[in-house]
Amino acid sequence: MAFKEGFFWGGATAANQVEGAWNEDGRGPAMTDVTTGGSAKEPRKITAVAADGSHITLKRKEKLPEGAHYAVLDEYYYPNHFGVDEYHRYEEDIALFAEMGFKMYRMSISWSRLFPHGDETEPNKAGVEHYRKVFECLRKHNIEPLVTIWHFDTPLYLEEHYNGWNNRQLVDFYVRFAETCFKEYKGLVKYWLTFNEINNTVMFLGRGGAAVTDEMYHDAYQQLHYQFVASAKAVQVGHAIDPENKIGCMICGITNYPLTCDPKDILENRHRWERDIFYCGDVQCKGEYPSFTKRLWEERNVKIDCTPEDLEELKKGTVDMYTFSYYMSSVVTTHKVTSEVSGNFVTGARNEYLKYSDWGWACDPDGLQYYLEVMNDRYHLPMIVTENGLGAYDKVEEDGSIHDDYRIDYLRDHIAAMGRAIDNGANCIGYTTWGCIDLVSASTGEIRKRYGFIYVDIDDEGKGSNDRSRKDSFYWYKKVIASNGEDLA
Ligand code: BGP
């Protein structure tokens, strides 16, 4: 009963994690192209050449030393260079999505495929035409594209020569990129997201218990501010080009719980929601910084570049829908934690009521229901769950079949929870599972952390036939969609 006619069932990917073809048809590199593979235990590295010519590696977010430059080095393997080759195989993959009955496919446009350096005034035609063909193919199959304009892939040139999002000029470069997308794909694409998991910039700080300096907080809030302004301007441009456009924010959604009923934990938990979740959502949905901003900035001596004109832009550029990823919940406490877990950019106490994935992510469908209900009350906007899924090891049987009942269980429970939230009034209009086809993991760079309904025969070193095959979950999801969420068995 929960899902209305026309509910957007589908799946989601991001350009840098599926496309490959990293240096084809004029595409410029992005940060992921100088990022090695890793694992849950071994973080991915960023490769560079130091001023003296020696090869060095950096941690994510670590600043490039004076005189150094990012570089692809022969001694490393870069999984995003090949992805799962979707750049060349999109027709086959979209046909498989259509076979499952997808109503919506969430994908992103690689910024550096359209603007190889990011600061050009004219786009790279080959890049523009590539996505036109992809959208036409989706339309042919009656699949509505949902397009993320920025999914973690600022052109490397902008990172190196402009200091990335610390520089206000990025706002204009981004808006030019977004405007190009709105103009070129008018009539083909109607649903857009400005920034993927925009709140990661702040949520990521202190991951794994690392010390976070005031300067790091300053940079994070400054980068976010420029992204908010860029997003707000893009929303206005998008509406002006086509009033039919529906443009959303995309928040990394984590449901936080207090570990104890100690009022200090309750307050700490509330403040975690404010910093990690509401801060970005409020700016993008309500058009102004929330009242707790002052406290957040003062706590960390943050003074950002923010003009009265910027605040006007934020007011004028609020989003049309609230979208978010949801994988897990997290536990917050002021007490000493004896049993810790970390996953998806957060660290917290273990929740004894939940099961954890092989990568330490808490599986918590009720948390999805809770999240949807909270956001429904707060923003009164249509919502889409734009990412949800289970990263797991899959085993291919001798006959080629893949029995991924653990994935089916995870998705079934989350769809049921989403249904309960809708029954309780939440205006959720769509659900695009993450990694509907196996892809390169964003956090670890692994392929073996698989999310797909569609298996891709490739390993972490890029070896394999790259052939596609259907997992059990493929047939299951097909049934779910055909019954509009009624048949979850
Ligand atoms: C989100 C990102 C995605 C995706 C997903 C799964 O944070 O938006 O790009 O990768 O998480 O994470 P991972 O790939 O690290 O398993």
Boltz pocket constraint, residues with backbone or C-beta under 6 A from the ligand:
constraints:
  - pocket:
      binder: B
      contacts: [[A, 14], [A, 196], [A, 197], [A, 252], [A, 325], [A, 344], [A, 387], [A, 391], [A, 434], [A, 440], [A, 441], [A, 442], [A, 443], [A, 444], [A, 449]]
      max_distance: 6.0
